[in-house]
Amino acid sequence: CEIAGERVLRNDGADLTEAFARGAQRALEMALRHECRLAVVKSRSPSCGAGHIYDGSFSKRLCEGDGLWVRLLRRHAIAIMTEETFAKKTEEEIRELLSSQS
């Protein structure tokens, strides 16, 4: 799936926006319930992409943007880090990030 405009579409054109929105809302509720301050998300995905997502053309081209869940997390001041960024951080850097979120 990719985000095309404001819709989440499968490569056959099926619109999965509502299902993705429900999933993002449920995941946000869980993050808030557990007082999460940092989310490590899958880069480029329509749910979890942070900063760059696939452009909706199904050609593996990227564009600036966030996935649906990441948008919600940002609105609630939860720090975001992709798995790629997380892998490059030291434990100390992550602790510093979390302490700045308090």
C-alpha positions in Angstrom: 0.0 0.0 0.0 1.0 3.6 -0.6 -0.4 7.0 0.2 -1.8 8.9 -2.8 -2.9 12.3 -1.8 -4.8 11.6 1.4 -5.8 8.1 0.5 -4.1 4.8 1.3 -4.3 2.6 -1.8 -3.4 -0.9 -2.7 -1.6 -1.3 -6.0 -4.9 -2.7 -7.5 -6.6 0.6 -6.6 -8.5 -0.7 -3.5 -8.9 2.1 -1.0 -7.8 1.0 2.5 -7.8 4.5 4.0 -10.4 3.7 6.6 -8.8 0.5 7.8 -5.4 2.2 8.1 -7.0 5.2 10.0 -8.7 2.8 12.4 -5.4 0.9 13.0 -3.5 4.2 13.5 -6.1 5.4 16.0 -5.9 2.1 17.9 -2.1 2.1 18.0 -2.1 5.7 19.2 -4.5 4.8 22.0 -2.2 2.0 23.1 0.8 4.2 22.9 -0.9 6.8 25.1 -2.2 4.2 27.5 1.4 3.0 28.0 2.8 6.5 28.2 5.2 6.0 25.3 7.6 8.8 24.6 9.4 7.3 21.6 8.1 5.2 18.7 10.5 3.3 16.5 8.7 3.0 13.2 9.1 1.3 9.8 10.5 3.8 7.3 8.5 4.7 4.2 5.3 2.8 5.1 1.8 4.3 4.8 1.3 3.8 8.5 4.8 4.5 9.9 6.8 6.4 7.4 8.5 9.3 9.0 9.7 12.2 6.8 9.5 10.2 3.6 6.9 7.9 2.2 6.3 6.2 -1.1 4.6 8.7 -3.5 1.5 6.6 -4.4 2.7 5.7 -7.9 3.9 2.2 -6.9 7.2 3.0 -8.6 9.3 3.0 -5.4 9.6 6.8 -5.7 9.7 8.7 -2.4 8.2 12.0 -1.4 8.2 14.1 1.7 5.5 13.0 4.2 4.5 10.9 7.1 2.4 7.8 7.5 -1.0 8.0 9.2 0.1 6.7 12.6 3.2 8.9 12.6 1.0 12.0 12.0 -1.0 11.1 15.1 2.1 10.4 17.2 3.5 13.8 16.2 0.3 15.6 17.3 0.7 14.0 20.7 4.4 15.0 21.0 5.7 11.4 20.9 9.2 11.3 19.5 9.6 9.4 16.2 12.6 7.4 15.0 12.7 5.0 12.0 14.3 1.6 12.4 17.2 2.9 10.2 17.9 5.9 12.5 17.4 3.8 15.6 20.1 1.4 14.5 22.6 4.2 14.2 21.9 5.7 17.7 23.9 4.8 20.8 22.1 4.0 24.0 23.3 7.3 25.4 21.8 9.3 22.5 18.4 7.5 23.0 18.5 8.2 26.7 19.1 11.9 26.0 16.3 12.0 23.5 13.9 10.5 26.0 15.0 12.8 28.8 14.3 15.8 26.6 10.7 14.4 26.1 9.9 14.5 29.8 
